[in-house]
Amino acid sequence: MERQRVVVVVEDAPASRAALQWAVRNFIRAGDSIALLHVCAPARSRRRRRCLRLQGFQLALAFRDLCDGGVAEAMVEIVVREGELAPTVAAAVAQLRASTLVVGLHDKSFLYGSPSPYEGAGGLGCRVLAVRQHATARRGAVEAELTQVETIRLHVPPPKIPFPIFALPLGVIWRRSSSSSSKKRSSSNREIDTAHQ
């Protein structure tokens, strides 16, 4: 079987952890390579940027423990980037040549609010597995629901040649309409005059 290149979006949310747990148990095989991707918010100061990157790296290390215990012989890599979440994930998926992206769905997931096509699931160019966490079961096992986001590219035909629009001054339009209506009035007045005679 072909080895997969799986990118898992690491967020400080229970849904993200549940998505990785689901992928380790059900999707990732021995020999696959896993990239744990954390995206930090952009910061202006160097000190703040360094702090955010360190926190992201530590969060990804905690996620790595889930991979080490669940999949033998999987190559795990930690990637920490800075930027807006959706475009940074799209760029990282393209750069890492991922075959699959695993995302934990929660209320603020970037898949829900993607304003442009390249930021959403359609522009990623790989399979997207979106996993939503359900309530914890009695024995502490996490129940999760998988949603595979189909990524098809729509064929958009080239735009048609637009009709030429000629700008006419408002006065020309008004004069035309007033002159035609005045002709109608004068002809109707003549008809009335001839009828009275």
C-alpha positions in Angstrom: 0.0 0.0 0.0 1.0 3.5 -0.6 2.3 5.5 2.4 0.1 8.4 3.3 1.2 11.9 4.2 -1.2 13.1 6.9 -1.4 16.6 8.2 -3.3 17.1 11.5 -4.3 20.6 12.5 -3.3 21.0 16.2 -5.5 23.5 18.1 -6.1 24.0 21.8 -9.5 22.5 21.6 -10.9 19.1 22.7 -12.2 18.5 19.1 -8.7 18.7 17.7 -7.5 16.1 20.2 -10.5 13.8 19.4 -9.7 14.2 15.7 -6.2 13.0 16.2 -7.3 10.1 18.4 -9.8 9.0 15.8 -7.2 9.2 13.0 -4.7 7.2 15.0 -7.2 4.5 15.8 -9.0 4.3 12.4 -7.0 5.9 9.6 -3.3 6.1 10.1 -1.2 3.0 9.4 2.3 2.0 10.3 4.8 3.6 8.0 2.6 6.7 7.3 4.1 10.1 8.0 2.2 12.5 10.2 2.8 16.3 10.4 1.3 17.9 13.4 0.6 21.5 12.2 0.0 24.3 14.7 -0.7 27.8 13.4 0.0 30.7 15.8 -1.7 34.0 15.5 0.4 36.8 14.0 2.1 39.0 16.6 3.9 42.3 16.3 6.6 41.9 18.9 9.4 39.4 18.6 8.9 38.4 22.3 5.2 37.7 21.9 5.9 35.8 18.6 8.5 33.6 20.3 6.1 32.9 23.3 3.3 31.9 20.9 5.6 29.6 18.9 6.8 27.9 22.1 3.3 27.3 23.3 2.3 25.9 20.0 5.3 23.6 20.0 4.5 22.4 23.5 0.9 21.7 22.5 2.1 19.8 19.4 4.4 17.7 21.7 1.4 16.8 23.8 -0.4 15.6 20.6 2.7 13.7 19.6 2.3 11.5 22.7 -1.0 10.3 21.2 0.7 9.3 18.0 3.5 7.5 19.7 1.1 5.3 21.7 -1.3 4.5 18.9 0.7 3.9 15.7 4.0 2.0 15.6 6.6 3.1 13.1 4.8 6.3 12.1 7.1 9.2 11.3 5.8 12.2 13.3 6.9 15.7 12.5 6.0 18.9 14.3 5.4 22.0 12.2 4.7 25.4 13.8 3.7 28.3 11.5 2.6 31.9 12.0 -0.3 33.6 10.2 -4.0 33.5 9.6 -5.3 29.9 10.1 -7.0 29.1 6.8 -4.4 30.4 4.3 -1.5 29.1 6.5 -3.0 25.6 6.6 -3.6 25.7 2.8 0.0 26.7 2.2 1.4 24.1 4.6 -0.7 21.3 3.0 0.6 22.3 -0.4 4.2 22.6 0.8 4.1 19.3 2.7 2.3 17.6 -0.2 -0.3 16.1 2.1 -2.6 13.4 0.9 -5.0 13.9 3.8 -5.8 16.7 6.2 -7.4 15.8 9.6 -9.3 18.6 11.3 -11.2 18.7 14.6 -14.6 20.4 14.0 -15.7 22.9 16.6 -17.8 26.1 16.5 -14.8 28.2 15.4 -13.3 25.8 12.9 -11.7 27.5 9.9 -13.7 25.1 7.5 -16.9 26.9 8.5 -16.0 30.5 7.9 -13.8 30.3 4.8 -14.7 33.4 2.7 -12.8 32.4 -0.5 -12.6 29.1 -2.2 -8.8 28.6 -1.8 -9.2 29.0 2.0 -12.0 26.4 2.3 -11.8 22.6 1.8 -12.1 22.9 -2.0 -8.8 24.7 -2.4 -6.7 22.3 -0.3 -6.1 19.8 -3.0 -6.2 16.8 -0.7 -8.8 14.7 1.2 -10.1 16.4 4.3 -11.3 14.4 7.2 -13.3 16.6 9.6 -14.0 14.9 13.0 -16.5 16.2 15.4 -16.3 15.1 19.1 -19.3 13.9 20.9 -19.9 13.6 24.6 -17.4 11.4 26.5 -18.6 7.9 27.0 -18.8 6.3 30.5 -15.4 4.6 30.4 -13.6 7.7 29.2 -13.5 6.7 25.6 -14.1 9.4 23.1 -16.9 9.0 20.6 -16.3 10.9 17.4 -18.1 11.3 14.2 -16.3 11.5 10.9 -17.2 13.8 8.1 -15.2 13.5 4.9 -15.3 16.7 3.0 -15.4 16.0 -0.7 -12.9 18.2 -2.5 -13.9 18.4 -6.2 -12.9 21.2 -8.5 -15.8 22.8 -10.4 -15.3 23.7 -14.0 -16.2 27.4 -14.3 -16.6 28.5 -18.0 -14.8 31.6 -19.1 -16.8 34.8 -18.6 -19.0 35.9 -21.5 -18.2 39.0 -23.4 -20.2 41.7 -21.6 -22.5 44.0 -23.6 -21.1 47.4 -24.1 -22.5 50.0 -21.8 -22.6 53.5 -23.2 -22.9 56.3 -20.7 -25.6 58.7 -21.6 -26.0 61.9 -19.7 -29.3 62.1 -17.8 -30.3 65.2 -19.6 -30.3 63.4 -23.0 -32.5 60.7 -21.6 -34.8 63.3 -20.0 -35.0 65.4 -23.2 -35.9 62.3 -25.3 -38.6 61.3 -22.9 -40.0 64.8 -22.5 -39.9 65.5 -26.2 -41.7 62.2 -27.0 -44.3 62.8 -24.3 -44.8 66.4 -25.5 -45.4 65.1 -29.0 -48.0 62.7 -27.6 -49.6 65.6 -25.7 -49.8 67.9 -28.7 -51.3 65.1 -30.9 -53.9 64.3 -28.2 -54.7 68.0 -27.9 -55.3 68.2 -31.6 -57.6 65.2 -31.5 -59.6 66.9 -28.7 -59.8 70.2 -30.6 -61.0 68.4 -33.7 -63.6 66.5 -31.7 -65.0 69.7 -30.2 -65.5 71.3 -33.6 
